[in-house]
Amino acid sequence: MPARQAHVAPTLRICRPPILGAMAREIGSWLSGPEPVKPGGDNGYPGEALGLPETGPRSLARLGRRFAALIIDWLISYGLAGLALTVGLVTTSTLPTAVLVIWFVLGVISVRLFGFTPGQYALGLMVVPVDNRLHVGTGRAIVRGLLIALVIPPLFTDADGRGMHDRLTATAVVRR
């Protein structure tokens, strides 16, 4: 008796238009995210692309020091607002707004005049422009302060650890 051959079903090829294949590749590359960081690779150090040193003066400040400087500035603003409350310039219902306004004005004026806030001064930090200007101008200091007050922009950082507020104003917080 002859051997039975197995029945093989015909294969069905699905043809996609070329445009869909290209679009899938583009979406796939977008969804995959950035290239992974390879240990020991040529990734450089934070601030290298900005022309800043790796360590020492003028190197990028780390998140912990920047956050501590912000807390010091906030406490100074809260103290000044509390002083205004005792004098009668501010009521208890407007105290939070007064703290924010004092923090904003203090930050804009001190960054424009000195290049650092009181908290940054206490921790040895300063704000510098990264586009070869001499100092941070008033406009940049205002925009930077408004973005920090929104809270969200500083939470989004780039590979150098700079927040969105620093990227948009072309500034960086560095060690003095």
C-alpha angles and dihedrals in degrees: 000000000000118000115258116242118224114248111244116200115226113256120240117217117207112211118206122200110253093244092063092052091052092046092050090052091050094048091044092054091048094049094047091069129214124337112277118256110249117215110245092009128132093273093126123208131291109285097019092114089052093052094249124140121256096237140006129030116003093017117129114277117237124243096254095058093044091051092047089051089052091052091050091050090048092051091050089051091048090051092050091047089049089052089051088050093055091048090050100246092116131037125217091252092056096040097101091050091047091052091052094046093048091047091050096047092044091051096046095047096043095045091048095047103033107013094243142061121238090261092050090048091052091053098041098253135129140183116243132179113244096204097075097264120141098238144351107278127223093256093052092046090052094048091045092051093048092050092049089049088057086061096207101078095061090054093063108074135178129224090282092055093248116142125234089258091059093045093050093049095039093238137125134198108233138175115264 
